[in-house]
Amino acid sequence: MSTTATNTYCADILRSLGAISDNESALARVAKYVRRVVKEQENDPSLMTEEEYFAMLDRSEEEALQGKVHKMLPDESLDDFLKRVS
């Protein structure tokens, strides 16, 4: 995400918090929601750093060059292919 987009989101969040700053119940709900989002992101196994992503691509490319790939047979359906390789 670009710095400009991040700054825009942060400014929007702060403006919204300012609008509810006198409502303790609403602030508590916002804090609870933010904690939940952070926890979900920390536990998401699909998230990876840019370095991890490019390392994964390098490994995949190396495996393909070594012939460690699965090819669909002529006239094979996707369902049949997936059953065969899994």
Phi and psi in degrees as a GROMACS rama.xvg file:
@    title "Ramachandran Plot"
@    xaxis  label "Phi"
@    yaxis  label "Psi"
@TYPE xy
-73.9798  158.578  SER-2
-60.292  -39.6139  THR-3
-62.3022  -44.7795  THR-4
-63.8739  -43.268  ALA-5
-60.1232  -46.0494  THR-6
-62.1207  -38.9727  ASN-7
-63.5466  -45.776  THR-8
-62.8806  -44.4141  TYR-9
-61.6548  -43.7636  CYS-10
-63.3052  -40.7744  ALA-11
-64.4308  -42.458  ASP-12
-63.2727  -44.8385  ILE-13
-64.4665  -39.8921  LEU-14
-61.5949  -43.758  ARG-15
-65.4041  -40.6634  SER-16
-64.0278  -37.1589  LEU-17
-61.3769  -35.964  GLY-18
-68.7208  -25.0107  ALA-19
-113.268  13.3706  ILE-20
-60.6317  -21.8117  SER-21
-93.9723  4.72484  ASP-22
-113.154  95.4692  ASN-23
-60.9553  -37.1431  GLU-24
-63.5718  -44.3267  SER-25
-65.989  -40.6042  ALA-26
-63.9333  -38.0355  LEU-27
-63.5907  -40.9688  ALA-28
-65.0909  -40.3467  ARG-29
-63.647  -45.5832  VAL-30
-61.0287  -42.5937  ALA-31
-62.2922  -42.9122  LYS-32
-64.0118  -44.0319  TYR-33
-62.8062  -42.5329  VAL-34
-60.0579  -40.1332  ARG-35
-64.7685  -42.8695  ARG-36
-63.5067  -43.0264  VAL-37
-62.1398  -44.4211  VAL-38
-63.0103  -42.1128  LYS-39
-61.0914  -41.9212  GLU-40
-67.3396  -38.3344  GLN-41
-65.3925  -31.0359  GLU-42
-94.7722  4.13992  ASN-43
-82.4835  107.78  ASP-44
-70.2066  -13.3922  PRO-45
-82.3096  -12.2234  SER-46
-78.8175  137.592  LEU-47
-147.946  158.7  MET-48
-76.5414  166.346  THR-49
-60.5659  -39.3629  GLU-50
-63.0889  -43.5167  GLU-51
-64.0364  -39.0604  GLU-52
-62.1517  -48.6679  TYR-53
-69.9231  -30.9766  PHE-54
-65.1554  -40.3432  ALA-55
-62.1758  -43.3465  MET-56
-62.132  -41.3354  LEU-57
-62.1984  -43.2005  ASP-58
-63.3311  -41.5756  ARG-59
-64.8383  -41.37  SER-60
-63.5852  -41.6986  GLU-61
-63.9161  -41.9825  GLU-62
-63.6414  -39.0698  GLU-63
-65.081  -41.0803  ALA-64
-65.7494  -28.7769  LEU-65
-83.5873  -2.39281  GLN-66
85.3658  10.4577  GLY-67
-84.0518  66.0087  LYS-68
-133.365  163.768  VAL-69
-115.382  132.833  HIS-70
-116.403  142.806  LYS-71
-73.5282  141.183  MET-72
-80.2654  155.628  LEU-73
-56.8227  137.598  PRO-74
62.008  17.2185  ASP-75
-87.2928  134.872  GLU-76
-77.0796  159.531  SER-77
-62.0136  -40.6034  LEU-78
-59.5839  -45.8272  ASP-79
-64.2747  -40.485  ASP-80
-60.6371  -48.3185  PHE-81
-64.005  -35.8415  LEU-82
-65.7199  -40.117  LYS-83
-67.5852  -39.1668  ARG-84
-90.7533  -8.99494  VAL-85
